[in-house]
């Protein structure tokens, strides 16, 4: 039987941006059918068209309202992102939490997370997520949000 988590946290980065998204188990189940069209930006052929259509879907489906919390900052503010996540974990110590971390940030985040009681926290690298699962699909939402913001800056 698959383990049920109370909260899912996704940490990802794109060029000079880093972000996180936190979603509860119930909201993830509701959100799942609405995010089937999300894909990894780097693997897309028609990137501009994808961003245009997915922006409309995010607004129409009110995707961001499903997240308990989310934030995107410049990469040099990664400690602020990590501090928000550590606070969340500390405030939800009775909850079982799943965390997916971008492969390049995994090592540093793993070192930092030792300062919090992590006996109910499961941490995985983004590359370890199984395609098609709820966790994988939800990580694509953050990946897309990062790319939208990155492209908006240019």
Buried (B, 14 or more C-beta within 10 A) or exposed (E): EEEEBBBBBBBBBBEEBBBBBBBBBEBBEEBBEBBEEBBBBEEEEEEEEBBEEBBEBBEEBEBEEBBBEBBBBEBEBBEEBBEBBBEBBEEBEEBBBBBBBBEEBBEEBBEBBEEBEBEBBEBBBBEEBEEEEBBBBBBBBBBBBBBBBBEEEE
